[in-house]
C-alpha cells in the first residue's frame, strides 16, 4: 500500500506545482483547446473523486459528488484541498471493502453496485489523475508557453518504465 500512497502523493504534488504557476484568471479561463472548459474544472473533477473516496463510506458513488465551483475558480482553495487529500492518503493504513455505485445510462434506475476496495479505488484515482494531467499538459503547452512542463507530467508510470527500458536497450 505504501508504494501506491507514495505514487499518488507524488502525482498530486506535480498537480499542485502546476496550479501554483498559474494565477486565478489563467486557472479559471475557458480554453479553446478544452472546448471551453478550464484547467480549474479538470482539477476540481480530480479533487472531487478523491474526496468521494476518502469519505470512508462502504458505498462509493463518484456520480453523486459535490461540485464545488470554488475549486475550479480559486487556485488557493484547490491547493489547500490537495494538501488535505495528500495528508489523508498518507494516513491510510489498510485496505477496506467498498461497493462502487455507478450508472452507465440516462436512466436513474440503472445503478450498478460493484464490489471494490479502498486500495483498488486509490489505484483508479491515481490513473484517473494522470489521465487528466495529460489533458492539462496539452492545454498548458498550447496556451501558457511561459510554463515549462516536467518531462513526465501526465505520463503513466507504465509508460515511463517502458520508455526507460526502450532507451536503455537502444543505447546498449
GUROMAR-735028 format. One record per residue: residue in one letter; x, z, y of N, C-alpha, C in turn. Coordinates in nm, 4 decimals, padded with zeros to 6 digits, always signed. Layout:
# GUROMAR-735028
+------+----------+----------+----------+----------+----------+----------+----------+----------+----------+
: type :   n_east :     n_up :  n_north :  ca_east :    ca_up : ca_north :   c_east :     c_up :  c_north :
+------+----------+----------+----------+----------+----------+----------+----------+----------+----------+
:    A :        X :        Z :        Y :        X :        Z :        Y :        X :        Z :        Y :
...
+------+----------+----------+----------+----------+----------+----------+----------+----------+----------+
END
This chain:
# GUROMAR-735028
+------+----------+----------+----------+----------+----------+----------+----------+----------+----------+
: type :   n_east :     n_up :  n_north :  ca_east :    ca_up : ca_north :   c_east :     c_up :  c_north :
+------+----------+----------+----------+----------+----------+----------+----------+----------+----------+
:    X : +00.0819 : +00.0000 : -00.1197 : +00.0000 : +00.0000 : +00.0000 : +00.0862 : +00.0000 : +00.1260 :
:    X : +00.2026 : +00.0649 : +00.1207 : +00.2876 : +00.0726 : +00.2394 : +00.3351 : -00.0633 : +00.2877 :
:    X : +00.3651 : -00.1559 : +00.1945 : +00.4086 : -00.2897 : +00.2353 : +00.2985 : -00.3611 : +00.3136 :
:    X : +00.1758 : -00.3477 : +00.2649 : +00.0622 : -00.4109 : +00.3320 : +00.0375 : -00.3470 : +00.4683 :
:    X : +00.0433 : -00.2155 : +00.4746 : +00.0253 : -00.1471 : +00.6032 : +00.1333 : -00.1904 : +00.7016 :
:    X : +00.2576 : -00.1946 : +00.6580 : +00.3682 : -00.2343 : +00.7467 : +00.3540 : -00.3791 : +00.7931 :
:    X : +00.3150 : -00.4677 : +00.7014 : +00.2970 : -00.6089 : +00.7380 : +00.1842 : -00.6238 : +00.8398 :
:    X : +00.0769 : -00.5499 : +00.8196 : -00.0372 : -00.5565 : +00.9116 : +00.0024 : -00.5061 : +01.0494 :
:    X : +00.0703 : -00.3943 : +01.0543 : +00.1139 : -00.3381 : +01.1827 : +00.2101 : -00.4325 : +01.2526 :
:    X : +00.2983 : -00.4956 : +01.1779 : +00.3927 : -00.5913 : +01.2364 : +00.3196 : -00.7095 : +01.3006 :
:    X : +00.2203 : -00.7623 : +01.2321 : +00.1431 : -00.8749 : +01.2860 : +00.0641 : -00.8309 : +01.4090 :
:    X : +00.0052 : -00.7121 : +01.4039 : -00.0690 : -00.6622 : +01.5201 : +00.0242 : -00.6354 : +01.6381 :
:    X : +00.1480 : -00.5970 : +01.6117 : +00.2474 : -00.5832 : +01.7200 : +00.2744 : -00.7170 : +01.7861 :
:    X : +00.2833 : -00.8235 : +01.7068 : +00.3035 : -00.9577 : +01.7634 : +00.1853 : -00.9970 : +01.8516 :
:    X : +00.0654 : -00.9671 : +01.8051 : -00.0545 : -00.9991 : +01.8829 : -00.0566 : -00.9196 : +02.0133 :
:    X : -00.0234 : -00.7926 : +02.0049 : -00.0176 : -00.7083 : +02.1249 : +00.0867 : -00.7608 : +02.2237 :
:    X : +00.2005 : -00.8041 : +02.1719 : +00.3055 : -00.8585 : +02.2583 : +00.2570 : -00.9833 : +02.3323 :
:    X : +00.1858 : -01.0700 : +02.2630 : +00.1311 : -01.1893 : +02.3293 : +00.0349 : -01.1494 : +02.4405 :
:    X : -00.0565 : -01.0593 : +02.4107 : -00.1552 : -01.0178 : +02.5105 : -00.0863 : -00.9616 : +02.6342 :
:    X : +00.0213 : -00.8876 : +02.6139 : +00.0905 : -00.8245 : +02.7271 : +00.1585 : -00.9266 : +02.8176 :
:    X : +00.1782 : -01.0484 : +02.7696 : +00.2421 : -01.1534 : +02.8500 : +00.1427 : -01.2293 : +02.9373 :
:    X : +00.0150 : -01.2041 : +02.9182 : -00.0901 : -01.2716 : +02.9949 : -00.1470 : -01.1761 : +03.0986 :
:    X : -00.2073 : -01.2323 : +03.2035 : -00.2849 : -01.1474 : +03.2934 : -00.4317 : -01.1574 : +03.2498 :
:    X : -00.5175 : -01.0762 : +03.3084 : -00.6582 : -01.0738 : +03.2657 : -00.7252 : -01.2106 : +03.2814 :
:    X : -00.6917 : -01.2812 : +03.3869 : -00.7537 : -01.4125 : +03.4093 : -00.7139 : -01.5103 : +03.2987 :
:    X : -00.5856 : -01.5153 : +03.2654 : -00.5397 : -01.6041 : +03.1580 : -00.6014 : -01.5640 : +03.0235 :
:    X : -00.6089 : -01.4344 : +03.0009 : -00.6607 : -01.3803 : +02.8762 : -00.8077 : -01.4173 : +02.8556 :
:    X : -00.8859 : -01.4150 : +02.9624 : -01.0303 : -01.4369 : +02.9527 : -01.0723 : -01.5807 : +02.9832 :
:    X : -00.9799 : -01.6662 : +03.0239 : -01.0126 : -01.8022 : +03.0658 : -01.0538 : -01.8887 : +02.9465 :
:    X : -01.1659 : -01.9585 : +02.9591 : -01.2112 : -02.0519 : +02.8555 : -01.1215 : -02.1743 : +02.8526 :
:    X : -01.0535 : -02.1944 : +02.7411 : -00.9571 : -02.3043 : +02.7281 : -01.0219 : -02.4297 : +02.6696 :
:    X : -00.9917 : -02.5426 : +02.7285 : -01.0416 : -02.6695 : +02.6757 : -00.9925 : -02.6885 : +02.5316 :
:    X : -00.8702 : -02.6464 : +02.5062 : -00.8122 : -02.6554 : +02.3721 : -00.8989 : -02.5825 : +02.2696 :
:    X : -00.9682 : -02.4773 : +02.3121 : -01.0541 : -02.3969 : +02.2244 : -01.2019 : -02.4312 : +02.2432 :
:    X : -01.2320 : -02.5459 : +02.3015 : -01.3703 : -02.5865 : +02.3280 : -01.4440 : -02.4817 : +02.4104 :
:    X : -01.3719 : -02.4207 : +02.5062 : -01.4326 : -02.3271 : +02.5998 : -01.4173 : -02.1804 : +02.5649 :
:    X : -01.3753 : -02.1494 : +02.4440 : -01.3539 : -02.0066 : +02.4147 : -01.2168 : -01.9650 : +02.4673 :
:    X : -01.1941 : -01.8353 : +02.4697 : -01.0725 : -01.7830 : +02.5314 : -00.9826 : -01.7141 : +02.4293 :
:    X : -00.8623 : -01.6864 : +02.4723 : -00.7720 : -01.6050 : +02.3912 : -00.8386 : -01.4698 : +02.3657 :
:    X : -00.8981 : -01.4137 : +02.4688 : -00.9644 : -01.2847 : +02.4563 : -01.0759 : -01.2834 : +02.3528 :
:    X : -01.1500 : -01.3928 : +02.3417 : -01.2569 : -01.3983 : +02.2417 : -01.1992 : -01.3947 : +02.1001 :
:    X : -01.0885 : -01.4639 : +02.0790 : -01.0234 : -01.4597 : +01.9468 : -00.9710 : -01.3199 : +01.9178 :
:    X : -00.9114 : -01.2563 : +02.0173 : -00.8579 : -01.1214 : +01.9988 : -00.9714 : -01.0234 : +01.9712 :
:    X : -01.0800 : -01.0329 : +02.0464 : -01.1960 : -00.9457 : +02.0228 : -01.2442 : -00.9590 : +01.8793 :
:    X : -01.2556 : -01.0809 : +01.8331 : -01.3027 : -01.1086 : +01.6973 : -01.2138 : -01.0394 : +01.5939 :
:    X : -01.0840 : -01.0514 : +01.6093 : -00.9885 : -00.9876 : +01.5179 : -01.0031 : -00.8354 : +01.5231 :
:    X : -01.0045 : -00.7807 : +01.6428 : -01.0154 : -00.6351 : +01.6594 : -01.1426 : -00.5826 : +01.5931 :
:    X : -01.2526 : -00.6514 : +01.6133 : -01.3792 : -00.6020 : +01.5599 : -01.3835 : -00.6046 : +01.4077 :
:    X : -01.3129 : -00.6965 : +01.3445 : -01.3049 : -00.6950 : +01.1978 : -01.2318 : -00.5696 : +01.1508 :
:    X : -01.1219 : -00.5355 : +01.2165 : -01.0510 : -00.4123 : +01.1800 : -01.1372 : -00.2897 : +01.2077 :
:    X : -01.2090 : -00.2895 : +01.3180 : -01.2967 : -00.1757 : +01.3486 : -01.4002 : -00.1566 : +01.2379 :
:    X : -01.4599 : -00.2652 : +01.1903 : -01.5573 : -00.2556 : +01.0812 : -01.4918 : -00.1960 : +00.9569 :
:    X : -01.3757 : -00.2436 : +00.9242 : -01.3067 : -00.1966 : +00.8041 : -01.2704 : -00.0491 : +00.8141 :
:    X : -01.2227 : -00.0069 : +00.9282 : -01.1673 : +00.1273 : +00.9421 : -01.2717 : +00.2363 : +00.9652 :
:    X : -01.3984 : +00.1981 : +00.9744 : -01.5049 : +00.2968 : +00.9867 : -01.5118 : +00.3819 : +00.8601 :
:    X : -01.4648 : +00.3294 : +00.7485 : -01.4594 : +00.4015 : +00.6215 : -01.5962 : +00.4303 : +00.5619 :
:    X : -01.6873 : +00.3384 : +00.5755 : -01.8147 : +00.3467 : +00.5049 : -01.7997 : +00.2777 : +00.3705 :
:    X : -01.8864 : +00.3106 : +00.2780 : -01.8834 : +00.2430 : +00.1487 : -01.9362 : +00.1007 : +00.1611 :
:    X : -02.0142 : +00.0740 : +00.2653 : -02.0714 : -00.0582 : +00.2869 : -02.0027 : -00.1222 : +00.4069 :
:    X : -01.9444 : -00.2368 : +00.3857 : -01.8690 : -00.3083 : +00.4883 : -01.9454 : -00.4350 : +00.5243 :
:    X : -01.9745 : -00.4534 : +00.6517 : -02.0522 : -00.5688 : +00.6954 : -01.9907 : -00.6252 : +00.8231 :
:    X : -01.9056 : -00.7253 : +00.8078 : -01.8405 : -00.7863 : +00.9238 : -01.9410 : -00.8573 : +01.0138 :
:    X : -02.0509 : -00.9057 : +00.9558 : -02.1514 : -00.9773 : +01.0346 : -02.2206 : -00.8868 : +01.1361 :
:    X : -02.2302 : -00.7588 : +01.1072 : -02.3036 : -00.6655 : +01.1938 : -02.2132 : -00.5924 : +01.2920 :
:    X : -02.0954 : -00.6444 : +01.3135 : -02.0016 : -00.5755 : +01.4032 : -02.0538 : -00.5765 : +01.5468 :
:    X : -02.0115 : -00.4764 : +01.6232 : -02.0441 : -00.4744 : +01.7657 : -01.9594 : -00.5814 : +01.8332 :
:    X : -02.0160 : -00.6462 : +01.9277 : -01.9409 : -00.7455 : +02.0032 : -01.9204 : -00.6908 : +02.1443 :
:    X : -01.8026 : -00.6343 : +02.1652 : -01.7683 : -00.5666 : +02.2898 : -01.7009 : -00.6666 : +02.3840 :
:    X : -01.7752 : -00.7135 : +02.4831 : -01.7242 : -00.8161 : +02.5733 : -01.6054 : -00.7675 : +02.6561 :
:    X : -01.5920 : -00.6364 : +02.6746 : -01.4749 : -00.5849 : +02.7464 : -01.3460 : -00.6182 : +02.6714 :
:    X : -01.3526 : -00.6189 : +02.5387 : -01.2338 : -00.6515 : +02.4586 : -01.1854 : -00.7941 : +02.4830 :
:    X : -01.2775 : -00.8834 : +02.5180 : -01.2369 : -01.0221 : +02.5411 : -01.2066 : -01.0520 : +02.6869 :
:    X : -01.2357 : -00.9576 : +02.7753 : -01.2124 : -00.9805 : +02.9179 : -01.1058 : -00.8912 : +02.9794 :
:    X : -01.0774 : -00.7792 : +02.9153 : -00.9791 : -00.6845 : +02.9692 : -00.8663 : -00.6633 : +02.8687 :
:    X : -00.7513 : -00.7163 : +02.9018 : -00.6347 : -00.7069 : +02.8125 : -00.6000 : -00.5631 : +02.7786 :
:    X : -00.6026 : -00.4767 : +02.8797 : -00.5623 : -00.3379 : +02.8560 : -00.6525 : -00.2696 : +02.7544 :
:    X : -00.7807 : -00.3005 : +02.7559 : -00.8707 : -00.2425 : +02.6561 : -00.8354 : -00.2965 : +02.5174 :
:    X : -00.8062 : -00.4243 : +02.5082 : -00.7685 : -00.4833 : +02.3794 : -00.6385 : -00.4220 : +02.3280 :
:    X : -00.5416 : -00.4069 : +02.4172 : -00.4134 : -00.3466 : +02.3778 : -00.4344 : -00.2030 : +02.3313 :
:    X : -00.5156 : -00.1284 : +02.4029 : -00.5443 : +00.0097 : +02.3654 : -00.6106 : +00.0159 : +02.2275 :
:    X : -00.7032 : -00.0737 : +02.2022 : -00.7721 : -00.0747 : +02.0733 : -00.6771 : -00.1167 : +01.9611 :
:    X : -00.5875 : -00.2111 : +01.9884 : -00.4883 : -00.2495 : +01.8866 : -00.3988 : -00.1310 : +01.8511 :
:    X : -00.3602 : -00.0529 : +01.9515 : -00.2793 : +00.0667 : +01.9258 : -00.3558 : +00.1655 : +01.8370 :
:    X : -00.4838 : +00.1845 : +01.8649 : -00.5659 : +00.2756 : +01.7846 : -00.5799 : +00.2244 : +01.6408 :
:    X : -00.5977 : +00.0959 : +01.6255 : -00.6094 : +00.0356 : +01.4921 : -00.4795 : +00.0544 : +01.4142 :
:    X : -00.3665 : +00.0297 : +01.4796 : -00.2372 : +00.0472 : +01.4113 : -00.2181 : +00.1918 : +01.3680 :
:    X : -00.2593 : +00.2858 : +01.4524 : -00.2497 : +00.4271 : +01.4172 : -00.3355 : +00.4559 : +01.2933 :
:    X : -00.4590 : +00.4061 : +01.2935 : -00.5489 : +00.4292 : +01.1800 : -00.4940 : +00.3676 : +01.0516 :
:    X : -00.4407 : +00.2472 : +01.0624 : -00.3833 : +00.1820 : +00.9441 : -00.2677 : +00.2652 : +00.8902 :
:    X : -00.1874 : +00.3148 : +00.9796 : -00.0713 : +00.3949 : +00.9391 : -00.1131 : +00.5228 : +00.8660 :
:    X : -00.2333 : +00.5740 : +00.8913 : -00.2785 : +00.6980 : +00.8272 : -00.3505 : +00.6751 : +00.6943 :
:    X : -00.3756 : +00.5495 : +00.6585 : -00.4425 : +00.5218 : +00.5308 : -00.3542 : +00.5694 : +00.4164 :
:    X : -00.4145 : +00.6390 : +00.3216 : -00.3361 : +00.6962 : +00.2127 : -00.3706 : +00.6406 : +00.0758 :
:    X : -00.4944 : +00.5963 : +00.0566 : -00.5325 : +00.5486 : -00.0762 : -00.6372 : +00.4389 : -00.0666 :
:    X : -00.6420 : +00.3600 : -00.1708 : -00.7421 : +00.2557 : -00.1818 : -00.8747 : +00.3199 : -00.2213 :
:    X : -00.9824 : +00.2732 : -00.1623 : -01.1151 : +00.3230 : -00.1969 : -01.2088 : +00.2050 : -00.2175 :
:    X : -01.3083 : +00.2196 : -00.3043 : -01.4031 : +00.1098 : -00.3263 : -01.4978 : +00.0938 : -00.2075 :
:    X : -01.5339 : -00.0300 : -00.1801 : -01.6350 : -00.0622 : -00.0788 : -01.7219 : -00.1748 : -00.1331 :
:    X : -01.8380 : -00.1901 : -00.0752 : -01.9217 : -00.3064 : -00.1025 : -01.9263 : -00.3893 : +00.0242 :
:    X : -01.9002 : -00.5170 : +00.0084 : -01.8986 : -00.6097 : +00.1208 : -02.0334 : -00.6784 : +00.1297 :
:    X : -02.1031 : -00.6588 : +00.2413 : -02.2268 : -00.7306 : +00.2683 : -02.1924 : -00.8585 : +00.3420 :
:    X : -02.2396 : -00.9705 : +00.2924 : -02.2176 : -01.0992 : +00.3587 : -02.3429 : -01.1827 : +00.3474 :
:    X : -02.3640 : -01.2650 : +00.4469 : -02.4781 : -01.3554 : +00.4460 : -02.4262 : -01.4942 : +00.4785 :
:    X : -02.4397 : -01.5847 : +00.3833 : -02.3880 : -01.7203 : +00.3998 : -02.5004 : -01.8215 : +00.4182 :
:    X : -02.6114 : -01.7760 : +00.4747 : -02.7240 : -01.8656 : +00.5007 : -02.7850 : -01.8336 : +00.6363 :
:    X : -02.8829 : -01.9137 : +00.6764 : -02.9542 : -01.8879 : +00.8014 : -03.0654 : -01.7862 : +00.7840 :
:    X : -03.0928 : -01.7480 : +00.6625 : -03.1981 : -01.6515 : +00.6328 : -03.1405 : -01.5104 : +00.6285 :
:    X : -03.2130 : -01.4166 : +00.6854 : -03.1651 : -01.2786 : +00.6838 : -03.1883 : -01.2118 : +00.5492 :
:    X : -03.2556 : -01.2797 : +00.4578 : -03.2846 : -01.2198 : +00.3274 : -03.1822 : -01.2553 : +00.2206 :
:    X : -03.0878 : -01.3409 : +00.2499 : -02.9888 : -01.3839 : +00.1509 : -02.8569 : -01.3095 : +00.1701 :
:    X : -02.8592 : -01.1806 : +00.1484 : -02.7401 : -01.0985 : +00.1665 : -02.6735 : -01.0779 : +00.0313 :
:    X : -02.5460 : -01.1002 : +00.0279 : -02.4652 : -01.0789 : -00.0919 : -02.3921 : -00.9464 : -00.0767 :
:    X : -02.4041 : -00.8596 : -00.1751 : -02.3273 : -00.7346 : -00.1768 : -02.2243 : -00.7481 : -00.2883 :
:    X : -02.0983 : -00.7586 : -00.2496 : -01.9916 : -00.7811 : -00.3468 : -01.8980 : -00.6617 : -00.3502 :
:    X : -01.8576 : -00.6195 : -00.4698 : -01.7619 : -00.5087 : -00.4764 : -01.6260 : -00.5524 : -00.4227 :
:    X : -01.5628 : -00.4630 : -00.3513 : -01.4295 : -00.4890 : -00.2968 : -01.3588 : -00.3539 : -00.2862 :
:    X : -01.2511 : -00.3522 : -00.2103 : -01.1801 : -00.2261 : -00.1893 : -01.1159 : -00.2281 : -00.0516 :
:    X : -01.0805 : -00.1118 : -00.0059 : -01.0143 : -00.0987 : +00.1236 : -00.8871 : -00.1826 : +00.1265 :
:    X : -00.8077 : -00.1734 : +00.0213 : -00.6818 : -00.2483 : +00.0151 : -00.7056 : -00.3993 : +00.0177 :
:    X : -00.8029 : -00.4457 : -00.0582 : -00.8352 : -00.5888 : -00.0606 : -00.8812 : -00.6354 : +00.0768 :
:    X : -00.9631 : -00.5562 : +00.1423 : -01.0141 : -00.5945 : +00.2736 : -00.9068 : -00.5843 : +00.3812 :
:    X : -00.8121 : -00.4932 : +00.3662 : -00.6997 : -00.4879 : +00.4599 : -00.6154 : -00.6136 : +00.4457 :
:    X : -00.5937 : -00.6576 : +00.3219 : -00.5208 : -00.7828 : +00.2986 : -00.5963 : -00.9008 : +00.3591 :
:    X : -00.7284 : -00.9025 : +00.3419 : -00.8102 : -01.0080 : +00.4010 : -00.7955 : -01.0080 : +00.5537 :
:    X : -00.8056 : -00.8895 : +00.6136 : -00.7946 : -00.8809 : +00.7589 : -00.6581 : -00.9271 : +00.8080 :
:    X : -00.5527 : -00.8973 : +00.7341 : -00.4196 : -00.9444 : +00.7714 : -00.4158 : -01.0969 : +00.7722 :
:    X : -00.4637 : -01.1594 : +00.6665 : -00.4654 : -01.3063 : +00.6610 : -00.5567 : -01.3644 : +00.7692 :
:    X : -00.6686 : -01.3006 : +00.7938 : -00.7624 : -01.3431 : +00.8978 : -00.6948 : -01.3383 : +01.0354 :
:    X : -00.6181 : -01.2315 : +01.0586 : -00.5461 : -01.2165 : +01.1856 : -00.4425 : -01.3263 : +01.2024 :
:    X : -00.3654 : -01.3525 : +01.0984 : -00.2624 : -01.4576 : +01.1046 : -00.3278 : -01.5925 : +01.1333 :
:    X : -00.4410 : -01.6183 : +01.0708 : -00.5143 : -01.7436 : +01.0943 : -00.5519 : -01.7564 : +01.2424 :
:    X : -00.6062 : -01.6500 : +01.3008 : -00.6431 : -01.6554 : +01.4427 : -00.5193 : -01.6653 : +01.5317 :
:    X : -00.4111 : -01.6032 : +01.4897 : -00.2877 : -01.6136 : +01.5678 : -00.2339 : -01.7566 : +01.5665 :
:    X : -00.2525 : -01.8292 : +01.4576 : -00.2116 : -01.9703 : +01.4538 : -00.2926 : -02.0502 : +01.5554 :
:    X : -00.4203 : -02.0193 : +01.5651 : -00.5052 : -02.0853 : +01.6649 : -00.4597 : -02.0466 : +01.8056 :
:    X : -00.4338 : -01.9168 : +01.8256 : -00.3877 : -01.8698 : +01.9572 : -00.2584 : -01.9387 : +01.9972 :
:    X : -00.1700 : -01.9594 : +01.9016 : -00.0427 : -02.0266 : +01.9296 : -00.0672 : -02.1649 : +01.9899 :
:    X : -00.1601 : -02.2377 : +01.9328 : -00.1927 : -02.3719 : +01.9839 : -00.2421 : -02.3616 : +02.1275 :
:    X : -00.3323 : -02.2673 : +02.1524 : -00.3851 : -02.2506 : +02.2876 : -00.2788 : -02.2127 : +02.3880 :
:    X : -00.1906 : -02.1215 : +02.3503 : -00.0845 : -02.0776 : +02.4411 : +00.0132 : -02.1914 : +02.4674 :
:    X : +00.0562 : -02.2592 : +02.3627 : +00.1549 : -02.3669 : +02.3807 : +00.1003 : -02.4830 : +02.4628 :
:    X : -00.0302 : -02.5057 : +02.4602 : -00.0892 : -02.6147 : +02.5378 : -00.1318 : -02.5741 : +02.6785 :
:    X : -00.1422 : -02.4456 : +02.7056 : -00.1956 : -02.4020 : +02.8340 : -00.1058 : -02.3093 : +02.9138 :
:    X : -00.0111 : -02.2455 : +02.8485 : +00.0754 : -02.1480 : +02.9158 : +00.2207 : -02.1749 : +02.8769 :
:    X : +00.2747 : -02.2809 : +02.9313 : +00.4092 : -02.3249 : +02.8937 : +00.5168 : -02.2223 : +02.9269 :
:    X : +00.4864 : -02.1286 : +03.0149 : +00.5836 : -02.0262 : +03.0525 : +00.6007 : -01.9193 : +02.9449 :
:    X : +00.5112 : -01.9153 : +02.8471 : +00.5181 : -01.8146 : +02.7413 : +00.5871 : -01.8742 : +02.6190 :
:    X : +00.6954 : -01.8134 : +02.5800 : +00.7706 : -01.8558 : +02.4621 : +00.7132 : -01.7843 : +02.3403 :
:    X : +00.6694 : -01.8615 : +02.2431 : +00.6107 : -01.8043 : +02.1228 : +00.7199 : -01.7775 : +02.0191 :
:    X : +00.7155 : -01.6603 : +01.9535 : +00.8103 : -01.6336 : +01.8445 : +00.7944 : -01.7380 : +01.7341 :
:    X : +00.9024 : -01.7685 : +01.6684 : +00.9034 : -01.8750 : +01.5666 : +00.7959 : -01.8566 : +01.4597 :
:    X : +00.7732 : -01.7346 : +01.4144 : +00.6803 : -01.7107 : +01.3045 : +00.5445 : -01.6566 : +01.3481 :
:    X : +00.5133 : -01.6673 : +01.4764 : +00.3825 : -01.6224 : +01.5260 : +00.2744 : -01.7112 : +01.4654 :
:    X : +00.1811 : -01.6501 : +01.3928 : +00.0719 : -01.7260 : +01.3327 : +00.1104 : -01.8006 : +01.2070 :
:    X : +00.2209 : -01.7620 : +01.1451 : +00.2665 : -01.8259 : +01.0213 : +00.2545 : -01.7236 : +00.9087 :
:    X : +00.1831 : -01.7585 : +00.8038 : +00.1626 : -01.6679 : +00.6915 : +00.2956 : -01.6340 : +00.6253 :
:    X : +00.3022 : -01.5140 : +00.5698 : +00.4253 : -01.4698 : +00.5014 : +00.4624 : -01.5635 : +00.3874 :
:    X : +00.3639 : -01.6135 : +00.3137 : +00.3945 : -01.7051 : +00.2035 : +00.4600 : -01.8329 : +00.2564 :
:    X : +00.4150 : -01.8799 : +00.3708 : +00.4750 : -01.9986 : +00.4322 : +00.6154 : -01.9667 : +00.4822 :
:    X : +00.6330 : -01.8494 : +00.5406 : +00.7666 : -01.8088 : +00.5859 : +00.8643 : -01.8030 : +00.4684 :
:    X : +00.8196 : -01.7446 : +00.3559 : +00.9060 : -01.7369 : +00.2368 : +00.9376 : -01.8757 : +00.1846 :
:    X : +00.8365 : -01.9613 : +00.1791 : +00.8563 : -02.0975 : +00.1306 : +00.9534 : -02.1737 : +00.2207 :
:    X : +00.9359 : -02.1617 : +00.3512 : +01.0270 : -02.2297 : +00.4451 : +01.1693 : -02.1781 : +00.4295 :
:    X : +01.1829 : -02.0487 : +00.4081 : +01.3155 : -01.9887 : +00.3918 : +01.3811 : -02.0386 : +00.2628 :
:    X : +01.3025 : -02.0470 : +00.1549 : +01.3535 : -02.0955 : +00.0262 : +01.3965 : -02.2408 : +00.0383 :
:    X : +01.3147 : -02.3217 : +00.1032 : +01.3482 : -02.4636 : +00.1203 : +01.4731 : -02.4805 : +00.2050 :
:    X : +01.4857 : -02.4023 : +00.3119 : +01.6041 : -02.4103 : +00.3982 : +01.7297 : -02.3708 : +00.3214 :
:    X : +01.7184 : -02.2676 : +00.2365 : +01.8337 : -02.2222 : +00.1583 : +01.8757 : -02.3267 : +00.0562 :
:    X : +01.7783 : -02.3919 : -00.0083 : +01.8127 : -02.4921 : -00.1095 : +01.8671 : -02.6198 : -00.0468 :
:    X : +01.8278 : -02.6515 : +00.0758 : +01.8778 : -02.7710 : +00.1428 : +02.0190 : -02.7504 : +00.1954 :
:    X : +02.0545 : -02.6255 : +00.2255 : +02.1882 : -02.6002 : +00.2786 : +02.2909 : -02.5782 : +00.1675 :
:    X : +02.2427 : -02.5672 : +00.0443 : +02.3346 : -02.5429 : -00.0683 : +02.4011 : -02.6697 : -00.1160 :
+------+----------+----------+----------+----------+----------+----------+----------+----------+----------+
END
